Amino acid sequence: MNRSLRTANLSSRLALSVAGLVALVVLWGIGTYWLKGSIEMARLLSPSPTFHSLYHLLADNQLTMHTMMSMKRVLVGLGLALVMGIPIGLAIGSSRALENSTSSAFQFLRMISPLSWMPIAVMVFGIGDAPIYFLLTFAAIWPIILNTAAGVRQLNPRWLMLAKSLSATRSEVLFRIVLPGILGHILTGVRLAIGIIWIVLVPCEMLGVSSGLGYFILDTRDRLAYSELMAVIVLIGALGYLLDVIAQKLYQYWTHTPG
């Protein structure tokens, strides 16, 4: 009975999700139809030529390299943010004095748009992937730091007291109690970080590189290929949605939250 109920709920959510996407496409079509009288290129921005262009771009593998490069940059930026953000979050969550001394500075830096650092990143790191990695890491590190610190503060003190009474080493406490206990918080930070990275990625890939989905958008604009431009925008939305679903499923798997 429970399995049948879960299957019915899953089917209902899937149907509603598909209905929402269909409604979005319909509204998109209505919007471009209304624009036809004022914008000559409105026909090229409508759903039909967009999906036609998307099909041909994918069938001809024209977007494969650009997609792979964008995904690589996302993974590298997220990886660097995790490598730096988790230790910082552990330290802040473990020390009230350190939290009080860094809170204002971190909140100040967090509120600065990563895109505002673009000119400085190019001056410091030059043209290429290096400034992109810096900007993506800067964008992603804050939710990881804050969620990791919040997870440490919410650990049950009795677990740590038990480990101390059993003469556990620091590494044993870290890897057997602290990290498993805060992994749900870290995954929440990762999901938020992925959303921020994906938004920041496209303008970052307009920094002079010759690959990536952001670069391809500039290329379609220069070629006046507006249906291809819309096709890439649709692909960016689909890939971002897929990344979020993966992060959400990892969180649900670890925390045993119903999907």
N, C-alpha and C positions, 0 to 999 in steps of 0.2 A: 504494500500500500504506500509506504513511504517513497519507494523508488518510483512508483507511478505518479505520485504527487510531485516529486522533484522533476520528473520528465515533463509533466504538464506545465509546471511553473517555468521551466526552461524554454519550452515551446512558446509559451505566452510572451515571455520577455523577448525572445527572438523575433516573433511576429511584430511586436510593438516597435522594436528597433528597426526592422526593415520598413515598417510603415512610416516611421519618422524620417528615414533616409529618402523614401519615395516622395514624401511631402516636401522635403528640402529641395529635391530636384524639380518638382512641380513649381515651387515658388521661384526657383532660379529661372525656369523657363518663362514664367509670367513676367519676372523682372526684366529680362532681356527683350521680351516682346514689347513692353512699354517703352523701352529705350530706343527702339528702332526708329522712331520719328525724330529723335534728337541726336543719336550717335550712329554714324554710318557703319561702324564695325560691330554693332550690337549682334548682328546675325552670327558673326564668328565667335562671339562669347557665349552663345546659347548651348544647351546641353548636347544636342545632336552632333555638331561638328567637334565639340570638345571630346566626347567619348570616341568618336571616329578617329581623331588624331591620337588619342591615348592608345587606342588599339594598335594603330600602325607604329607608334613609337616603341611600344613594348614588343610587338611582333618582330620589328627590325633590330631589336636590341640597341636602339639609340640611347636609351636611358640607363642601360645596365651599368656602365662605368660610372656615370654621374651618381646613380643611386648607391653603388658600392662605396664610392669615395665619401659621400655624405654620411653613410652608416659608420664607416671607419672613424670619421671625425667625431661622431657622437659617442662611440665606444671609448675612444681615447680620452676625450674630454670628461666623460663620466668616470672612467677609470682613474684619472688623475685626481678628480674631485673626491672619489672614495678614499684613495691612498692618503690624501692630506686631510680630508674632512673627518674621517672616523677617529683618528688619534686625537685631533683637536677637540672633537665632541666628547670623547672619553675623558680627556683632561678637564674640560670645563664642567662636565657633569659630576666629576669626582671632587671638585674643589669649589666651595662657595666663594672663597676669596678670588680665585681665578675667574669665576663667572662674573662677579661684580666688577672686576677690573677690565674685562674684555667686552662686556655687554654693550656699552655705549659705542665703542669703536666698531664692533661687528655690525650693529644696527645701522650705523652711519654708512659703512661700506656696502651693506646689503641693499640700501635704498638707492645707490647709484646705479643707473642703468648700465648694464655691460656694454651696450652699444656706444656709450659716451667715451669708452676707453679705446675705441677703434683707431683714431689717429695716433694715439700714444703707442698702442700695440704695434702698429706698422712702423713707427719710428724706431722702436726698441728692437723688435724681432725681424723687421724687414718684410718683404713680400713672400707669401707662401703659406704653408700650413701652420707654422709656429704661432703667428698672432691669432689664428682661429682657435688653436688649442688653448691659448691663454684666455681668450674671451669666453669660450665654452666652459672651461674649468672655473673661472671666476663666477659665471652665472650659476653653475650647478653646486658649488661647494656650500652655499649658505643653508639650503634646506637639509643637507646631509649633516652639517655641524649641529644645527638646532635640534633636529630630530634625534640624533645620537645622544646629545646632552640630555634631552628630555627623557629618553629611555633609561639612561643611567640613574637619573634622579628618581625614577619610578620603580627601580628594582626593590624587591622585598629585602629589607636589611637582615632578616633572619637567614636568608641564603648566605650572605656574606659572613655572618656570625658563625654559621655552621661550618663554612669552609675554613674559617680561622681556627675554630675549635678542633678541626681535623688536621691542622698544620698544613693546609694546602699552600703551595707556592704561588707567587704572583701570576706566573704564566698559567697555572692550573685554574686559578680564580678567573682570569681573563677569558680563557678559551672554553672553560666548562660551565661557567656561571654567567659572567657579564655579557659576552657576545651572544650566546644563545638567548639570554633574557631580553636583549635589546634588538634582536634581529628584526622583529616586526616594525619597530620604530625606524630602523635603518632602511628597510624596504619602503616604508612610507616616504622617507626622504628621497630615496632613489626615484620613486614614481613622480614626485614633485620636480625633482631635478631633470628628469627626462622631458617633462613638459616644457620646462624653461629652456633647456638646451635646444629642443626642436624649434622653438619660436625664434631663438637667437641665431640659429644655424644659418638660415637663408640669407639674412643681410650680411653675416660674416663671410659667406662664400661669394660676396660681391667685392672682396678686398683685393682683387687682382689675380686670383687663382684661375686656372683654366679647366676646372672640373668641379662637379658637384651640382646639386639641384638649384642652388642659388645662382651659380654661374649660368646654368642653362636657361633660367628665367631671363637674365640679361641678354643672352644670345637670341632667344625668341623675340624679345622686344626689338632688338636691333634689326632682325630680319622681318619684322612686322608680321610674324607668324602668331597671331593672337589666339587661334584655336589651340595651337601647341602650348602656348603660355598657360591657357586655362587648363589644359591637360596636365601640365606639371603641377599646377596648384592643387588639382584633384588628387594627384599621386602623393603630394606632400601631406595632404590631409589624411589619406588612407594609411600611409606609413606611420604617421604620428599616432593615429588611432590604434594601429597594430602594436606599436611599442608600449602604449599605455595599457592595452589589454594584457600583454605579457607581464608587465610589472604588477598589474592588479592580480593576476593569477598566481604569481609567486607569493604575493602577500597573503592571499587567501589560503594557499597551500600551507604556508608556514604557520599562520595563526589559526588555521582550521575554521576560517570564516566561511559561511555558506556562500556559494557563487550566485 
